[in-house]
Amino acid sequence: MDAGFVATVALVYAMSRRRPRIVRRCWVHTILRKRLQRGEYHVLVQELRLDGVLFQQYFRMSKDAFDELLGKVGPLIAKADTRMRLSIGPAERLAICLRYLATGDSYRTIAFSYRVGHATVAVIVKEVAGAIWTALVEETMPVPQTEDWRAIAAGFQERWNFPNCVGAIDGKHVVIQAPANSGSLYFNYKSSHSLVLLAVVDAEYLFRVVDVGGFGRSSDGGSLQNSAFGESLRDGSLQLPPDTVIPGAERLGLLPHVFVGDEAFPLLDNLLRPFPGRQLTRERRLFNYRLSRARLVVECTFGILSSQWRMFRRVITTSPEVTELCVKATCVLHNFLRRKTIGRSSRTPVVAESSDEAPTLRDAPMMGSNNATRRSIQLRETFCSYLNEEGVVSWQHKVV
């Protein structure tokens, strides 16, 4: 027999002796085997169904809303049983995901409560959050068309006394644990690590456009530059209504429909920001107040979102990809629940060209500088003139 072959066999045998075979003690841990008898979903959640108030506090939504959501998401998250074990049902999978969004508890904490493996919780949260976005985005956050922008503008005029306003825009830093090998990409000016949620909100605290995933080191203006929404705003492809004359202010001529933002955003033809500086005339201070009053709608919406879904009040320890899915899920859940509160039905959804993500969430290239044009500066002066004359309200002089 060849000596080399014998030596190889001996070496393989010796290596196998050095690494003893790991024997799995059990396929499913003894504690997890009692999930159907003692797991939180099968015991506590069923008891909570008898008390609507406690159910609302636990899941941050009513029993009817939970069941309706399950009807929409269930087919997307159902798993088939195997010969080895029974699958976790769609209702329990949805409950686990909602509990994570509602509390921000660690995967292990939820795993112990529901008597499932913590790796199972990780998979469930990722899959169910993505399914919630897929199931609800076209119904609760359809791509706005021209008539939608007109309706939003009418809402801002009626509720916030700001003409031709088609949305309030702002960014929110979602605090996360620093991803491995990410350097300073996610490190923000607040000395924490974050993803940026950029949102456009209407007069009734509903999200109309969201862009999630911007690096924390980017400013709000930088996040706008790097978003598809910002690119569409620049090239005029948002299907905004044509310039109109404000009733009673014909002398001002045609005025564009605009978004309102804070000082972090650039001044554009369709994006108003306050006048900078401290030494301002009374007219400009009144304009800043009226603009900020309309802009605070988006700040309040972020407050409602973080109060409803307590995940935002903790440092999120999941990967940026899972965090992005969870943030997008909470945004459509916010609209899903709020539309029931305000009693407004959504219009017929518009199907996006891409089946993977909404058009407002696609990657966009960097844009040019944020230097304001003469037309943008003049338009802000025109709006300032309107709010101090034809558009004046009786109480504004008592505030400023």
C-alpha positions in Angstrom: 0.0 0.0 0.0 1.2 3.5 -0.8 2.9 5.1 2.2 1.5 8.5 1.3 -2.1 7.2 1.3 -1.5 5.6 4.7 -0.1 8.8 6.1 -3.2 10.8 4.9 -5.6 8.3 6.5 -3.7 8.5 9.7 -3.8 12.3 9.7 -7.6 12.5 9.1 -8.2 9.9 11.8 -6.0 11.9 14.3 -7.8 15.1 13.5 -11.2 13.5 14.0 -10.1 12.3 17.4 -9.1 15.8 18.4 -12.5 17.3 17.7 -15.1 15.3 19.5 -18.5 15.2 17.9 -21.1 17.6 19.4 -24.2 15.8 20.4 -27.4 17.9 20.3 -29.1 17.4 23.6 -32.5 18.2 22.3 -34.2 19.4 19.1 -36.4 21.8 21.0 -35.7 23.0 24.5 -38.0 21.7 27.2 -39.2 25.2 28.1 -40.1 26.0 24.5 -42.1 22.8 24.1 -44.7 24.4 26.5 -45.4 27.3 24.1 -48.9 26.2 23.3 -49.8 25.8 27.0 -47.8 28.7 28.7 -46.6 31.0 25.9 -47.6 34.6 26.3 -49.7 34.6 23.1 -51.6 31.5 24.0 -52.3 32.6 27.6 -52.0 36.4 28.3 -53.0 37.6 24.8 -56.2 35.5 24.8 -57.1 36.9 28.2 -56.4 40.4 26.9 -59.0 39.9 24.2 -61.6 40.1 26.9 -60.6 43.6 27.9 -60.3 46.1 25.0 -58.5 48.7 27.0 -55.7 46.4 28.1 -55.5 44.9 24.6 -55.0 48.4 23.2 -52.2 49.1 25.8 -50.5 45.9 25.0 -50.5 46.0 21.1 -51.0 49.8 20.7 -54.1 49.0 18.6 -57.6 47.7 19.2 -58.8 44.1 18.7 -60.7 45.0 15.6 -57.6 46.8 14.1 -55.4 43.8 15.0 -57.8 41.4 13.3 -58.1 43.6 10.2 -54.3 43.9 10.0 -54.0 40.1 10.3 -56.4 39.7 7.4 -54.1 41.8 5.2 -50.7 40.5 6.4 -51.6 36.9 7.3 -51.3 35.4 3.8 -47.8 37.0 3.5 -46.4 35.6 6.7 -48.1 32.2 7.0 -45.7 29.2 7.1 -46.4 25.6 6.3 -46.2 22.8 8.9 -43.4 20.2 8.4 -43.1 16.6 9.4 -40.7 17.7 12.2 -42.7 20.4 13.8 -45.8 22.7 13.7 -45.2 26.2 12.4 -45.9 29.3 14.4 -49.2 30.7 13.2 -49.6 34.1 11.4 -51.5 35.6 14.4 -48.7 34.7 16.8 -46.0 35.9 14.4 -47.8 39.3 14.0 -48.2 39.5 17.8 -44.5 39.0 18.3 -43.6 41.7 15.7 -46.1 44.2 17.1 -44.9 43.6 20.6 -41.3 44.4 19.5 -42.4 47.6 17.7 -44.6 48.6 20.7 -41.9 48.2 23.3 -38.5 48.0 21.7 -37.7 45.1 24.1 -34.7 42.9 23.3 -35.3 39.8 21.2 -34.4 37.6 24.2 -37.0 39.2 26.4 -39.7 38.6 23.8 -38.4 35.1 23.2 -38.7 34.2 26.9 -42.3 35.6 27.1 -43.5 33.9 24.0 -41.5 30.7 24.6 -39.7 30.7 21.2 -36.1 30.9 20.3 -34.5 34.4 20.2 -33.2 33.6 16.7 -36.9 32.8 15.8 -37.9 36.3 17.1 -35.3 37.9 14.9 -36.5 36.2 11.8 -40.2 36.9 12.6 -39.6 40.6 13.2 -37.7 41.0 9.9 -40.2 39.1 7.8 -43.4 40.5 9.4 -42.2 44.1 9.4 -41.5 43.8 5.7 -44.9 42.2 5.1 -46.6 45.0 6.9 -45.0 47.5 4.6 -45.8 45.5 1.5 -49.5 45.0 2.6 -50.3 48.5 3.7 -48.1 50.9 1.7 -50.3 51.2 -1.4 -53.5 51.5 0.7 -52.3 53.9 3.4 -49.4 55.8 1.7 -50.2 55.9 -2.1 -48.0 58.0 -4.3 -49.7 61.5 -4.3 -51.1 62.7 -7.6 -52.1 66.2 -8.6 -55.6 66.0 -7.0 -54.1 64.6 -3.8 -51.7 67.6 -3.6 -54.6 69.9 -4.1 -56.5 68.3 -1.3 -53.5 68.5 1.0 -53.2 72.2 0.2 -56.8 72.8 1.0 -56.3 71.1 4.4 -53.3 73.3 5.3 -55.3 76.5 4.3 -58.3 75.4 6.4 -56.5 74.1 9.5 -53.2 76.0 9.5 -53.9 79.2 7.5 -51.0 78.6 5.1 -51.8 78.9 1.4 -50.6 76.6 -1.4 -48.9 74.3 1.2 -48.7 70.7 0.0 -46.8 69.3 3.0 -44.5 69.8 6.0 -41.1 68.2 5.7 -38.6 67.2 8.3 -36.1 64.5 9.3 -36.0 62.4 12.5 -32.9 60.6 13.8 -33.7 57.0 14.7 -31.1 56.0 17.3 -29.3 52.7 16.7 -26.4 50.7 18.0 -23.3 51.5 16.0 -23.0 48.8 13.2 -19.8 47.0 13.0 -17.1 48.5 10.8 -19.3 51.5 10.0 -16.9 54.2 11.0 -18.6 57.6 11.4 -21.3 57.0 8.7 -24.1 56.7 11.3 -22.5 59.1 13.9 -24.7 62.3 14.2 -24.4 65.7 15.6 -26.1 64.5 18.8 -23.1 62.2 19.5 -25.2 59.0 18.9 -25.6 56.7 15.9 -28.7 56.9 13.9 -30.6 56.3 10.7 -32.6 59.3 9.2 -36.3 59.1 8.6 -37.2 61.9 6.2 -41.0 62.5 5.9 -43.6 64.7 4.3 -46.7 65.0 6.4 -50.1 66.5 5.5 -52.4 68.7 7.6 -54.0 65.7 9.4 -50.7 64.2 10.6 -50.6 61.5 7.9 -47.3 60.5 6.3 -47.5 61.1 2.5 -43.8 60.5 1.6 -41.1 58.7 3.6 -37.5 58.0 2.9 -35.7 55.8 5.4 -32.1 54.8 5.7 -30.1 58.0 5.4 -26.8 58.0 7.3 -26.9 59.7 10.7 -24.1 62.0 9.8 -26.2 63.6 7.0 -28.2 66.8 7.8 -31.8 67.1 6.9 -30.8 69.0 3.8 -28.3 66.3 2.9 -30.9 63.6 3.4 -33.2 65.5 1.0 -30.4 65.8 -1.6 -29.8 62.1 -1.5 -33.4 61.0 -1.7 -35.5 60.3 -4.8 -38.1 62.7 -3.4 -35.5 65.5 -3.4 -34.5 64.7 -7.0 -38.2 64.8 -8.0 -38.7 68.1 -6.2 -35.7 69.5 -8.2 -36.7 68.3 -11.6 -40.4 69.0 -11.2 -41.7 65.5 -11.6 -43.8 65.4 -8.4 -47.0 66.2 -10.3 -47.7 69.2 -8.1 -50.6 71.4 -9.2 -49.8 74.3 -11.5 -49.2 77.7 -10.0 -52.4 79.4 -8.9 -53.6 82.8 -7.8 -54.5 82.9 -4.1 -58.2 84.2 -3.7 -58.2 87.8 -2.6 -54.5 88.3 -3.4 -54.7 88.7 -7.2 -52.0 91.4 -7.1 -49.4 88.8 -6.2 -50.0 86.9 -9.4 -49.4 83.1 -9.8 -47.8 81.4 -6.8 -46.4 77.8 -6.7 -47.4 75.1 -4.4 -44.8 74.6 -1.7 -43.5 72.4 1.1 -42.5 74.0 4.4 -39.4 73.1 6.3 -37.0 74.4 8.9 -33.6 76.1 8.5 -31.9 72.8 7.7 -33.5 72.7 4.3 -32.6 74.7 1.2 -34.7 77.5 -0.2 -36.2 76.3 -3.5 -39.1 77.4 -5.7 -41.3 74.7 -4.1 -39.7 74.6 -0.6 -40.0 77.4 1.8 -37.8 77.9 4.9 -37.7 80.7 7.5 -35.8 83.9 7.1 -32.4 83.5 8.7 -30.9 85.7 11.4 -32.1 87.4 14.6 -32.4 91.0 13.5 -35.5 90.6 11.4 -38.3 93.0 10.6 -41.7 92.4 12.2 -43.1 91.3 8.9 -40.4 88.6 8.5 -40.8 87.5 12.1 -44.6 87.1 11.4 -43.8 85.1 8.3 -41.4 82.8 10.3 -44.1 82.3 12.9 -46.8 81.4 10.4 -44.4 79.0 8.5 -43.3 77.4 11.7 -46.9 76.9 12.8 -47.6 74.9 9.6 -44.3 73.1 9.8 -44.9 71.9 13.4 -47.4 69.4 12.0 -44.5 67.1 11.0 -42.9 67.5 14.5 -46.2 66.5 16.1 -46.5 63.5 13.8 -43.0 62.3 14.8 -44.1 62.7 18.5 -47.3 60.6 17.9 -45.2 58.0 16.1 -42.7 57.6 18.9 -45.4 57.7 21.6 -47.3 54.9 19.8 -44.3 52.7 19.0 -41.9 52.8 21.9 -39.2 51.2 19.8 -38.2 54.8 18.9 -37.5 55.6 22.6 -34.7 53.1 22.9 -31.4 52.4 21.2 -32.4 49.9 18.4 -29.8 47.1 18.4 -30.9 45.4 15.1 -29.0 45.8 11.9 -29.6 48.9 9.8 -31.5 46.8 7.2 -34.0 45.4 9.9 -34.2 48.8 11.5 -35.2 50.3 8.2 -37.9 47.7 7.7 -39.3 48.4 11.2 -39.4 52.1 10.7 -41.2 51.8 7.4 -43.7 49.4 9.1 -44.5 51.8 11.9 -45.1 54.6 9.4 -47.7 52.7 7.4 -49.2 51.4 10.7 -49.4 55.0 11.9 -51.5 55.9 8.8 -53.5 52.7 9.0 -54.6 53.5 12.6 -55.0 57.2 12.1 -57.2 57.0 9.1 -59.7 55.1 11.3 -59.5 57.9 13.9 -60.1 60.8 11.4 -62.6 58.8 9.4 -61.0 59.4 6.1 -60.7 56.7 3.5 -57.8 56.5 1.2 -58.1 56.9 -2.5 -57.5 54.2 -5.1 -53.8 53.1 -4.7 -51.3 53.8 -7.5 -49.2 50.8 -8.3 -45.5 51.7 -8.3 -43.3 50.9 -11.3 -41.1 48.8 -9.1 -42.6 46.0 -7.1 -39.8 46.0 -4.5 -40.2 49.5 -3.0 -42.2 52.6 -3.3 -40.9 55.2 -5.9 -40.1 57.6 -3.1 -37.7 55.1 -1.5 -35.4 54.4 -4.4 -31.8 55.4 -4.4 -31.0 58.8 -6.0 -27.7 60.4 -7.0 -26.3 63.4 -5.3 -27.7 66.7 -6.4 -26.1 70.1 -6.8 -25.6 72.9 -4.3 -28.4 74.3 -2.1 -27.8 77.9 -3.1 -31.2 79.7 -3.4 -32.0 81.3 -6.7 -33.3 84.8 -7.1 -36.8 83.4 -8.0 -36.8 81.4 -4.7 -35.9 84.4 -2.7 -38.5 86.5 -4.4 -41.2 83.9 -3.9 -40.5 83.8 -0.2 -40.9 87.6 -0.1 -44.2 87.3 -1.9 -45.5 84.8 0.6 -44.3 87.0 3.4 -46.2 89.9 1.9 -49.4 87.8 1.6 -49.2 86.6 5.2 -48.8 90.2 6.5 -51.6 91.7 4.4 -54.3 89.7 2.6 -53.6 86.5 4.6 -53.3 88.1 8.0 -55.2 86.5 10.9 -56.4 88.4 13.9 -54.3 86.7 16.5 -50.9 86.7 14.8 -49.9 90.2 16.1 -50.5 89.1 19.7 -48.0 86.3 19.3 -45.1 88.1 17.6 
